[in-house]
Amino acid sequence: MREKALEIFQAGVAAADPYRAVSAHLVDVTQPALIVAVGKAARRMAEAALAHFGPTPTLVVTNYENAIPLEGAQVMAAGHPVPDENGAKAAQAVIAALKQAKGPVLALISGGGSALLPAPVTGVTLGEKITLNTLLLASGLDITAMNLIRQQVSDLKGGGFLRHAAPNQVTALILSDVIGNDLSAIASGPTVGPIGTAAQAVDLLRGAGLWDQVPESVRQHLETAGPPADLPQARNVLVGSNEQSVAAMAAAAGQAHVIPVPVEGDVAAAARLICDNCPVGITVWGGETTVTLRGDGRGGRNQELSLLIAQEAAARGWSNWLCLQGGSDGRDGPTDAAGGLVDDKTLARIDGLEALLANNDSYAALAQADALLMTGATGTNVADLGVMIRQS
């Protein structure tokens, strides 16, 4: 079952291969004067574009794990999920390249770009933006809400990329890590209009109980920001998504049940939803859940979700089952694991599970049971994928 689950998961990852996704959509793209690739899949996306167009000024910004040199491109590594100084330098390099471009710009956008290109608005420092981002990551807000807020304090997000590229035409090929594929939410929409307004960002922060914790400069900016200016037009093309990867997993499984809705929201509710929809046989799904941090342990949403699925399956009296829950990018939270690979014997191998879960220490719990899903960086990112195999 373990080998089968891994095979199915890898089929989902392969379906989101950035090189193949970009190559399939370059036929009708004009020769660019500049290529800018941003996100966890940026390096492979840029490789595909350079193979098609030949030597072209190219700037790649990706996370440290995927920052492999690429002939013909400047590759810059930056922090994810928390922005860092290298990301700030990369953002300024992107802005400078856009302003200097002498013709069409090809933007290659993938998940992770939001954190990788921190360009705070005037009056907000990088440190204050990092504080905001850290609060958002621990808030339990979904990715769309987080990106709405981030856009309001960024010079590149929410269409800012287009302002710096003007008057040059921008074509963006976008690999989606956002459930529902809202282009304005992927990497916080650098080539798309903003998700919402500053007033909505204020309401979200207040509703999440974060307003008083947000830096004063951010509060002041959000309270005084006017309506957004009109944006230049861009051609935005979706080239890969979570749904496509789930379909590929179902095909690889042969005969599989597909959970018909994205698995989203709090991990506890998600574990129940998954188990409610997993008959005997193979079931696959996609989505992106949230975790509200209560402790200071290490882990991520996929690791915690896998443990809660194991608890839910045990409570239902299941036997002879195995579940893989992982991030398609190969990294779950601030750890080197992609998620969890649990079965009907996992819980018995863990001492003090409830205390570990209460401390959000899912990594330590899964490590005890040799149940961490370790894939290494995959070079792509289309949110999360799951596989359940039940023999009885």
Buried (B, 14 or more C-beta within 10 A) or exposed (E): BEEBBBEBBBBBBBBBBBBBBBBEBBEEBEEBBBBBBBBBBBBBBBBBBBEBBEEBBBBBBBBEBBBBEBEBBBBBBBBBBBBBEBBBBBBBBBBEBBEEBEEBBBBBBBBBBBBBBBBBBEEBEBEBBBBBBBBBBBBBBBBBBBBBBBBBBBBBBBBBBBBBBBEBBBBBBBBBBBBEBBBBBBBBBBBBBBBBBBEBBBEBBEEBEBBEEBBEBBBEBBEEBEEBEEBBEBBBBBBBBBBBBBBBBBBBBEEBBBBEEBBBBBBBBBBBBBBEBBEEBBBBBBBBBBBEBEEEBBBBBBBBBBBBBBBBBBEEEBEEBBBBBBBBBBBBBEBBBBBBBBBBEBBEBBEEBEEBBEBBBBBBBBBBBEBBBEBEBBBBBBBBBBBBBBEE
